[in-house]
Amino acid sequence: MKHLNITVKGKVQGVSYRVTTKAVADQLGIRGFVKNEPGGGVYIEAEAEPSLLEMFLDWCNEGPDRARVEAVDTAEGEVRNYRNFEVVKKSLL
């Protein structure tokens, strides 16, 4: 099991990026969450086997039809054992 912190930049808000990310994550069995960032990007925490995360990252670089992904930054993090994959609507902070 591996944990990735993923930041996606470009035209990724208002194009169903989060909802489609959840659908792809659910199909691949990836756990974690996705949320919009104040600067217009999307932040994802994803946990799965490395081979599944590779497929997920390939998708993150494409996004849904109306998205224009300019950059995807990743960093490994500590596994948090998420139970499922969720779309976070608003930040609690």
N, CA, C and O atoms as a GROMACS GRO file, in nm:
protein
  372
    1MET      N    1   0.086  -0.119   0.000
    1MET     CA    2   0.000   0.000   0.000
    1MET      C    3   0.089   0.124   0.000
    1MET      O    4   0.190   0.131   0.071
    2LYS      N    5   0.049   0.220  -0.082
    2LYS     CA    6   0.126   0.344  -0.097
    2LYS      C    7   0.030   0.462  -0.087
    2LYS      O    8  -0.086   0.451  -0.126
    3HIS      N    9   0.078   0.574  -0.034
    3HIS     CA   10  -0.003   0.697  -0.019
    3HIS      C   11   0.060   0.807  -0.104
    3HIS      O   12   0.180   0.832  -0.096
    4LEU      N   13  -0.023   0.873  -0.186
    4LEU     CA   14   0.024   0.986  -0.266
    4LEU      C   15  -0.059   1.109  -0.236
    4LEU      O   16  -0.181   1.102  -0.225
    5ASN      N   17   0.010   1.223  -0.222
    5ASN     CA   18  -0.054   1.355  -0.219
    5ASN      C   19  -0.038   1.410  -0.360
    5ASN      O   20   0.074   1.423  -0.410
    6ILE      N   21  -0.149   1.443  -0.424
    6ILE     CA   22  -0.148   1.484  -0.564
    6ILE      C   23  -0.210   1.622  -0.577
    6ILE      O   24  -0.320   1.646  -0.526
    7THR      N   25  -0.142   1.713  -0.644
    7THR     CA   26  -0.197   1.845  -0.673
    7THR      C   27  -0.209   1.858  -0.824
    7THR      O   28  -0.111   1.842  -0.897
    8VAL      N   29  -0.330   1.889  -0.870
    8VAL     CA   30  -0.356   1.903  -1.014
    8VAL      C   31  -0.384   2.049  -1.042
    8VAL      O   32  -0.469   2.111  -0.977
    9LYS      N   33  -0.312   2.105  -1.140
    9LYS     CA   34  -0.329   2.246  -1.176
    9LYS      C   35  -0.377   2.258  -1.320
    9LYS      O   36  -0.350   2.171  -1.403
   10GLY      N   37  -0.447   2.366  -1.347
   10GLY     CA   38  -0.502   2.391  -1.480
   10GLY      C   39  -0.649   2.425  -1.467
   10GLY      O   40  -0.694   2.472  -1.362
   11LYS      N   41  -0.724   2.402  -1.574
   11LYS     CA   42  -0.869   2.426  -1.569
   11LYS      C   43  -0.933   2.297  -1.518
   11LYS      O   44  -0.976   2.212  -1.596
   12VAL      N   45  -0.938   2.285  -1.385
   12VAL     CA   46  -0.987   2.161  -1.324
   12VAL      C   47  -1.101   2.185  -1.225
   12VAL      O   48  -1.146   2.092  -1.158
   13GLN      N   49  -1.149   2.309  -1.216
   13GLN     CA   50  -1.267   2.337  -1.134
   13GLN      C   51  -1.380   2.376  -1.227
   13GLN      O   52  -1.359   2.447  -1.325
   14GLY      N   53  -1.502   2.330  -1.195
   14GLY     CA   54  -1.618   2.362  -1.278
   14GLY      C   55  -1.627   2.275  -1.402
   14GLY      O   56  -1.700   2.307  -1.496
   15VAL      N   57  -1.553   2.164  -1.403
   15VAL     CA   58  -1.555   2.074  -1.521
   15VAL      C   59  -1.579   1.929  -1.478
   15VAL      O   60  -1.545   1.836  -1.551
   16SER      N   61  -1.637   1.910  -1.360
   16SER     CA   62  -1.667   1.777  -1.304
   16SER      C   63  -1.542   1.695  -1.273
   16SER      O   64  -1.548   1.572  -1.272
   17TYR      N   65  -1.430   1.761  -1.248
   17TYR     CA   66  -1.306   1.689  -1.220
   17TYR      C   67  -1.318   1.603  -1.093
   17TYR      O   68  -1.279   1.486  -1.094
   18ARG      N   69  -1.372   1.661  -0.985
   18ARG     CA   70  -1.379   1.586  -0.858
   18ARG      C   71  -1.471   1.465  -0.869
   18ARG      O   72  -1.436   1.356  -0.825
   19VAL      N   73  -1.589   1.486  -0.928
   19VAL     CA   74  -1.686   1.376  -0.939
   19VAL      C   75  -1.631   1.264  -1.027
   19VAL      O   76  -1.646   1.146  -0.995
   20THR      N   77  -1.568   1.301  -1.137
   20THR     CA   78  -1.511   1.200  -1.226
   20THR      C   79  -1.392   1.130  -1.160
   20THR      O   80  -1.371   1.011  -1.180
   21THR      N   81  -1.314   1.205  -1.083
   21THR     CA   82  -1.202   1.146  -1.009
   21THR      C   83  -1.253   1.038  -0.914
   21THR      O   84  -1.193   0.932  -0.902
   22LYS      N   85  -1.364   1.066  -0.845
   22LYS     CA   86  -1.422   0.967  -0.754
   22LYS      C   87  -1.464   0.842  -0.830
   22LYS      O   88  -1.439   0.731  -0.784
   23ALA      N   89  -1.528   0.859  -0.945
   23ALA     CA   90  -1.573   0.744  -1.024
   23ALA      C   91  -1.454   0.657  -1.065
   23ALA      O   92  -1.461   0.534  -1.057
   24VAL      N   93  -1.346   0.721  -1.109
   24VAL     CA   94  -1.226   0.647  -1.151
   24VAL      C   95  -1.162   0.579  -1.030
   24VAL      O   96  -1.122   0.463  -1.038
   25ALA      N   97  -1.153   0.650  -0.919
   25ALA     CA   98  -1.095   0.593  -0.797
   25ALA      C   99  -1.176   0.471  -0.751
   25ALA      O  100  -1.119   0.369  -0.714
   26ASP      N  101  -1.309   0.483  -0.755
   26ASP     CA  102  -1.394   0.372  -0.714
   26ASP      C  103  -1.373   0.251  -0.805
   26ASP      O  104  -1.369   0.138  -0.758
   27GLN      N  105  -1.360   0.275  -0.935
   27GLN     CA  106  -1.337   0.166  -1.031
   27GLN      C  107  -1.205   0.095  -1.003
   27GLN      O  108  -1.196  -0.027  -1.014
   28LEU      N  109  -1.102   0.172  -0.967
   28LEU     CA  110  -0.969   0.115  -0.945
   28LEU      C  111  -0.948   0.064  -0.802
   28LEU      O  112  -0.848  -0.003  -0.774
   29GLY      N  113  -1.042   0.094  -0.713
   29GLY     CA  114  -1.026   0.052  -0.574
   29GLY      C  115  -0.931   0.140  -0.496
   29GLY      O  116  -0.865   0.095  -0.402
   30ILE      N  117  -0.924   0.266  -0.534
   30ILE     CA  118  -0.836   0.362  -0.466
   30ILE      C  119  -0.914   0.430  -0.354
   30ILE      O  120  -1.032   0.461  -0.370
   31ARG      N  121  -0.847   0.452  -0.242
   31ARG     CA  122  -0.911   0.516  -0.127
   31ARG      C  123  -0.845   0.650  -0.100
   31ARG      O  124  -0.727   0.669  -0.127
   32GLY      N  125  -0.923   0.744  -0.044
   32GLY     CA  126  -0.871   0.876  -0.013
   32GLY      C  127  -0.978   0.982  -0.033
   32GLY      O  128  -1.095   0.959  -0.004
   33PHE      N  129  -0.937   1.099  -0.084
   33PHE     CA  130  -1.034   1.206  -0.108
   33PHE      C  131  -0.982   1.302  -0.216
   33PHE      O  132  -0.864   1.301  -0.251
   34VAL      N  133  -1.074   1.384  -0.266
   34VAL     CA  134  -1.042   1.489  -0.362
   34VAL      C  135  -1.115   1.615  -0.319
   34VAL      O  136  -1.230   1.609  -0.275
   35LYS      N  137  -1.048   1.731  -0.332
   35LYS     CA  138  -1.113   1.858  -0.297
   35LYS      C  139  -1.056   1.970  -0.383
   35LYS      O  140  -0.944   1.962  -0.432
   36ASN      N  141  -1.136   2.075  -0.399
   36ASN     CA  142  -1.089   2.195  -0.469
   36ASN      C  143  -0.994   2.272  -0.379
   36ASN      O  144  -1.008   2.273  -0.257
   37GLU      N  145  -0.896   2.338  -0.442
   37GLU     CA  146  -0.803   2.424  -0.370
   37GLU      C  147  -0.841   2.569  -0.397
   37GLU      O  148  -0.896   2.600  -0.503
   38PRO      N  149  -0.814   2.660  -0.303
   38PRO     CA  150  -0.848   2.801  -0.322
   38PRO      C  151  -0.787   2.862  -0.449
   38PRO      O  152  -0.848   2.951  -0.509
   39GLY      N  153  -0.671   2.819  -0.491
   39GLY     CA  154  -0.604   2.877  -0.607
   39GLY      C  155  -0.654   2.827  -0.742
   39GLY      O  156  -0.599   2.864  -0.846
   40GLY      N  157  -0.756   2.741  -0.742
   40GLY     CA  158  -0.811   2.692  -0.868
   40GLY      C  159  -0.769   2.551  -0.904
   40GLY      O  160  -0.814   2.497  -1.005
   41GLY      N  161  -0.684   2.491  -0.823
   41GLY     CA  162  -0.641   2.354  -0.849
   41GLY      C  163  -0.726   2.254  -0.773
   41GLY      O  164  -0.825   2.289  -0.710
   42VAL      N  165  -0.685   2.128  -0.781
   42VAL     CA  166  -0.753   2.020  -0.710
   42VAL      C  167  -0.647   1.944  -0.632
   42VAL      O  168  -0.537   1.919  -0.681
   43TYR      N  169  -0.681   1.907  -0.508
   43TYR     CA  170  -0.590   1.831  -0.422
   43TYR      C  171  -0.649   1.693  -0.396
   43TYR      O  172  -0.767   1.680  -0.363
   44ILE      N  173  -0.566   1.591  -0.411
   44ILE     CA  174  -0.610   1.453  -0.395
   44ILE      C  175  -0.515   1.380  -0.300
   44ILE      O  176  -0.393   1.396  -0.310
   45GLU      N  177  -0.570   1.302  -0.210
   45GLU     CA  178  -0.491   1.205  -0.136
   45GLU      C  179  -0.542   1.069  -0.179
   45GLU      O  180  -0.662   1.041  -0.172
   46ALA      N  181  -0.450   0.982  -0.224
   46ALA     CA  182  -0.489   0.853  -0.278
   46ALA      C  183  -0.402   0.742  -0.220
   46ALA      O  184  -0.280   0.757  -0.206
   47GLU      N  185  -0.468   0.630  -0.186
   47GLU     CA  186  -0.397   0.514  -0.134
   47GLU      C  187  -0.439   0.388  -0.208
   47GLU      O  188  -0.558   0.362  -0.228
   48ALA      N  189  -0.338   0.311  -0.250
   48ALA     CA  190  -0.364   0.184  -0.319
   48ALA      C  191  -0.230   0.118  -0.345
   48ALA      O  192  -0.125   0.168  -0.305
   49GLU      N  193  -0.236   0.005  -0.414
   49GLU     CA  194  -0.113  -0.060  -0.458
   49GLU      C  195  -0.047   0.030  -0.563
   49GLU      O  196  -0.117   0.099  -0.638
   50PRO      N  197   0.087   0.031  -0.570
   50PRO     CA  198   0.157   0.118  -0.665
   50PRO      C  199   0.110   0.106  -0.810
   50PRO      O  200   0.102   0.208  -0.880
   51SER      N  201   0.080  -0.014  -0.858
   51SER     CA  202   0.037  -0.030  -0.998
   51SER      C  203  -0.098   0.039  -1.023
   51SER      O  204  -0.120   0.095  -1.130
   52LEU      N  205  -0.187   0.036  -0.924
   52LEU     CA  206  -0.317   0.103  -0.937
   52LEU      C  207  -0.299   0.254  -0.932
   52LEU      O  208  -0.366   0.328  -1.005
   53LEU      N  209  -0.209   0.301  -0.846
   53LEU     CA  210  -0.183   0.445  -0.837
   53LEU      C  211  -0.125   0.498  -0.968
   53LEU      O  212  -0.152   0.612  -1.007
   54GLU      N  213  -0.044   0.416  -1.036
   54GLU     CA  214   0.010   0.457  -1.166
   54GLU      C  215  -0.102   0.482  -1.266
   54GLU      O  216  -0.102   0.582  -1.337
   55MET      N  217  -0.198   0.389  -1.272
   55MET     CA  218  -0.313   0.405  -1.363
   55MET      C  219  -0.394   0.529  -1.325
   55MET      O  220  -0.439   0.604  -1.411
   56PHE      N  221  -0.412   0.549  -1.195
   56PHE     CA  222  -0.488   0.664  -1.145
   56PHE      C  223  -0.418   0.794  -1.184
   56PHE      O  224  -0.483   0.890  -1.227
   57LEU      N  225  -0.286   0.799  -1.169
   57LEU     CA  226  -0.210   0.919  -1.206
   57LEU      C  227  -0.220   0.947  -1.355
   57LEU      O  228  -0.229   1.063  -1.396
   58ASP      N  229  -0.218   0.842  -1.438
   58ASP     CA  230  -0.237   0.861  -1.582
   58ASP      C  231  -0.369   0.933  -1.607
   58ASP      O  232  -0.376   1.025  -1.688
   59TRP      N  233  -0.474   0.890  -1.535
   59TRP     CA  234  -0.604   0.955  -1.552
   59TRP      C  235  -0.600   1.099  -1.502
   59TRP      O  236  -0.655   1.188  -1.566
   60CYS      N  237  -0.536   1.122  -1.388
   60CYS     CA  238  -0.528   1.258  -1.331
   60CYS      C  239  -0.464   1.355  -1.431
   60CYS      O  240  -0.500   1.472  -1.434
   61ASN      N  241  -0.370   1.307  -1.511
   61ASN     CA  242  -0.306   1.391  -1.611
   61ASN      C  243  -0.397   1.424  -1.728
   61ASN      O  244  -0.373   1.520  -1.801
   62GLU      N  245  -0.501   1.344  -1.748
   62GLU     CA  246  -0.599   1.369  -1.856
   62GLU      C  247  -0.720   1.445  -1.802
   62GLU      O  248  -0.754   1.552  -1.853
   63GLY      N  249  -0.784   1.389  -1.700
   63GLY     CA  250  -0.904   1.449  -1.645
   63GLY      C  251  -1.024   1.426  -1.734
   63GLY      O  252  -1.012   1.361  -1.838
   64PRO      N  253  -1.139   1.480  -1.695
   64PRO     CA  254  -1.260   1.468  -1.779
   64PRO      C  255  -1.247   1.554  -1.906
   64PRO      O  256  -1.155   1.635  -1.918
   65ASP      N  257  -1.339   1.534  -1.998
   65ASP     CA  258  -1.333   1.599  -2.130
   65ASP      C  259  -1.311   1.750  -2.125
   65ASP      O  260  -1.231   1.802  -2.203
   66ARG      N  261  -1.380   1.820  -2.036
   66ARG     CA  262  -1.373   1.967  -2.037
   66ARG      C  263  -1.255   2.024  -1.959
   66ARG      O  264  -1.232   2.145  -1.959
   67ALA      N  265  -1.180   1.937  -1.892
   67ALA     CA  266  -1.065   1.984  -1.812
   67ALA      C  267  -0.944   2.009  -1.902
   67ALA      O  268  -0.928   1.947  -2.008
   68ARG      N  269  -0.858   2.101  -1.856
   68ARG     CA  270  -0.728   2.121  -1.921
   68ARG      C  271  -0.622   2.113  -1.812
   68ARG      O  272  -0.596   2.210  -1.742
   69VAL      N  273  -0.562   1.996  -1.799
   69VAL     CA  274  -0.462   1.973  -1.694
   69VAL      C  275  -0.328   2.029  -1.741
   69VAL      O  276  -0.278   1.991  -1.847
   70GLU      N  277  -0.271   2.119  -1.662
   70GLU     CA  278  -0.142   2.180  -1.696
   70GLU      C  279  -0.027   2.115  -1.620
   70GLU      O  280   0.085   2.107  -1.672
   71ALA      N  281  -0.053   2.068  -1.497
   71ALA     CA  282   0.054   2.006  -1.417
   71ALA      C  283  -0.007   1.916  -1.312
   71ALA      O  284  -0.114   1.943  -1.258
   72VAL      N  285   0.065   1.807  -1.283
   72VAL     CA  286   0.027   1.716  -1.175
   72VAL      C  287   0.151   1.694  -1.090
   72VAL      O  288   0.249   1.635  -1.136
   73ASP      N  289   0.146   1.741  -0.966
   73ASP     CA  290   0.259   1.724  -0.873
   73ASP      C  291   0.223   1.615  -0.773
   73ASP      O  292   0.111   1.611  -0.722
   74THR      N  293   0.318   1.525  -0.746
   74THR     CA  294   0.292   1.418  -0.651
   74THR      C  295   0.401   1.412  -0.545
   74THR      O  296   0.517   1.447  -0.571
   75ALA      N  297   0.363   1.368  -0.428
   75ALA     CA  298   0.458   1.345  -0.320
   75ALA      C  299   0.407   1.226  -0.240
   75ALA      O  300   0.288   1.214  -0.213
   76GLU      N  301   0.498   1.138  -0.201
   76GLU     CA  302   0.458   1.025  -0.118
   76GLU      C  303   0.432   1.074   0.024
   76GLU      O  304   0.500   1.163   0.074
   77GLY      N  305   0.333   1.012   0.087
   77GLY     CA  306   0.300   1.047   0.224
   77GLY      C  307   0.282   0.922   0.307
   77GLY      O  308   0.302   0.810   0.259
   78GLU      N  309   0.244   0.943   0.432
   78GLU     CA  310   0.222   0.832   0.524
   78GLU      C  311   0.084   0.771   0.498
   78GLU      O  312  -0.015   0.844   0.485
   79VAL      N  313   0.076   0.639   0.492
   79VAL     CA  314  -0.051   0.570   0.469
   79VAL      C  315  -0.145   0.598   0.586
   79VAL      O  316  -0.108   0.584   0.703
   80ARG      N  317  -0.268   0.638   0.552
   80ARG     CA  318  -0.366   0.674   0.656
   80ARG      C  319  -0.482   0.575   0.663
   80ARG      O  320  -0.572   0.590   0.746
   81ASN      N  321  -0.479   0.473   0.577
   81ASN     CA  322  -0.582   0.369   0.576
   81ASN      C  323  -0.724   0.423   0.562
   81ASN      O  324  -0.812   0.391   0.642
   82TYR      N  325  -0.746   0.505   0.458
   82TYR     CA  326  -0.881   0.553   0.428
   82TYR      C  327  -0.970   0.434   0.398
   82TYR      O  328  -0.924   0.331   0.350
   83ARG      N  329  -1.099   0.448   0.427
   83ARG     CA  330  -1.194   0.339   0.406
   83ARG      C  331  -1.255   0.341   0.267
   83ARG      O  332  -1.292   0.236   0.214
   84ASN      N  333  -1.266   0.460   0.207
   84ASN     CA  334  -1.324   0.473   0.074
   84ASN      C  335  -1.269   0.600   0.009
   84ASN      O  336  -1.173   0.658   0.059
   85PHE      N  337  -1.328   0.641  -0.102
   85PHE     CA  338  -1.284   0.764  -0.169
   85PHE      C  339  -1.399   0.863  -0.165
   85PHE      O  340  -1.511   0.830  -0.203
   86GLU      N  341  -1.371   0.985  -0.120
   86GLU     CA  342  -1.476   1.084  -0.102
   86GLU      C  343  -1.444   1.214  -0.175
   86GLU      O  344  -1.328   1.250  -0.194
   87VAL      N  345  -1.551   1.284  -0.213
   87VAL     CA  346  -1.539   1.420  -0.265
   87VAL      C  347  -1.563   1.512  -0.147
   87VAL      O  348  -1.670   1.509  -0.087
   88VAL      N  349  -1.464   1.596  -0.113
   88VAL     CA  350  -1.480   1.693  -0.004
   88VAL      C  351  -1.538   1.819  -0.064
   88VAL      O  352  -1.477   1.879  -0.153
   89LYS      N  353  -1.654   1.860  -0.017
   89LYS     CA  354  -1.723   1.976  -0.075
   89LYS      C  355  -1.660   2.108  -0.032
   89LYS      O  356  -1.632   2.194  -0.116
   90LYS      N  357  -1.637   2.126   0.098
   90LYS     CA  358  -1.579   2.251   0.147
   90LYS      C  359  -1.478   2.219   0.254
   90LYS      O  360  -1.491   2.122   0.328
   91SER      N  361  -1.378   2.304   0.261
   91SER     CA  362  -1.278   2.288   0.364
   91SER      C  363  -1.337   2.324   0.500
   91SER      O  364  -1.414   2.419   0.511
   92LEU      N  365  -1.302   2.248   0.602
   92LEU     CA  366  -1.353   2.275   0.736
   92LEU      C  367  -1.276   2.386   0.804
   92LEU      O  368  -1.317   2.434   0.910
   93LEU      N  369  -1.164   2.428   0.746
   93LEU     CA  370  -1.082   2.531   0.809
   93LEU      C  371  -1.119   2.669   0.761
   93LEU      O  372  -1.060   2.768   0.805
   0.00000   0.00000   0.00000
